[in-house]
Amino acid sequence: MTALGFAWRSLVRQPARAALGVLGVAAVGALLLDMLMLSRGLIVSMQDLLDRGGWDVRVSAGDLPGSGLRVPHALETAEAISTLPSVQAVLVIRSASAQIDRASGLPLRTAFQGVATRSTDPAGARLRAPWTILRGRDADASDELVIDERIASEFMLEPGSTITLRASCVADLEALPATRLTVVGVAEFPFQTTNESTAGGTLDALKTACGGNVGHDADLILVRSKGDADGTAAAIRAQHPDVRAATNTEVVGRLQQTGFTYFRQISSVLTTVTVSFAVLLIAVLLTVSVNQRLGEVAALRALGFSRLRVVKDVLSESALIVGIGGLLSLPLGLLLAAGLDRILKGMPGIPVALHFFVFETGALAVHLALLVATAIIAALYPMRIVSTLPIAATLRDEVIG
């Protein structure tokens, strides 16, 4: 009988102990997988979020987009950027606070995003806005807009409906003019937070909603390069030294240095604690099992089992416990990650499309490597016990006992 088969029979003979070990490994393995997914989850998710739509360079007034500073003379800046040889298209984004009137009750506060495209390349003349249309079509005219699912469900709106919107493009305290706009689509806004509602349209639609009271600045300028994002960002910085141009990778790198470090540190600490707990759990179970079978091990040695063979039996038993528990930990960890992700995304200021836990093959490989190391390290002390076991003395004590 092979060492693995012999170890399997040893586990079957003691089902309670085996089940305890497997369930323990499944629990700590699930937590371990979640911590590995958390360590890079925000980075991977943010990179994917920024890359959507193909806009690979972001131009802002501050070091990071969303800093609150606005790009001055945005349309003129966008026109100049679009003339660069490496630029395919440019998208200007200006946002304003707004409210949607109800038939009765308080109006719904929302954000209105107005966009304008600039391009000298025919291939980039018609690009979709930084939102995804779910139903209907995108807004093209100055009296059209798209809304998110929250607005659509709360006001029971569908493409073709009209709403009364009051936008404020200068100050929240200004008198807001009432504007009738036609809903032409329902869209998903990737950077929208959980408790936020958003509408979008052309920059002309935003001017209409604001009664023409719109400045010449913008929150952000998105740029689509012709393949060389780094070169395009450098060319924009040389052309406009007063603004900050960064590729999506550079933006994620800055966020990683500032806002994402905390989660990586938490992940590292919990990973270390989880692996240590798994090692102690398996080591204790194997040690108890070996101590209960010292007479059996001594008898097997007396019958001709080599020292290497009994060591392999203990290692195989550890591998079976960790292997079965590790397999169970994968679906358990994914379910746990989904629940934790929903909880963490409830924090204020977190975009709905951003995820804290992202499954990667690299995380799975590290998870597997740590479980293998756990099985080996946990079996070291029990293997030492069986390898140094005095056969004659153990059999004598067993007979006398």
Secondary structure, 3 states (H helix, E strand, C coil): CCHHHHHHHHHHHCHHHHHHHHHHHHHHHHHHHHHHHHHHHHHHHHHHHHHHHHCCEEEECCCCCCCCCCECCHHHHHHHHHCCCCEEEEEEEEEEEEEECCCCCCCEEEEEEEEEEECCCHHHCCCCCCCEEEEECCCCCCCEEEECHHHHHHHCCCCCCEEEEEEECCCCCCCCCCEEEEEEEEEECCCCECCCCEEEEEHHHHHHHCCCCCCCCECEEEEEECCCHHHHHHHHHHHCCCCEEEEHHHHHHHHHHHCCHHHHHHHHHHHHHHHHHHHHHHHHHHHHHHHHCHHHHHHHHHCCCCHHHHHHHHHHHHHHHHHHHHHHHHHHHHHHHHHHHHHHCCCCCCECCCCCCCCCHHHHHHHHHHHHHHHHHHHHHHHHHHHCCCHHHHHHHHHHC
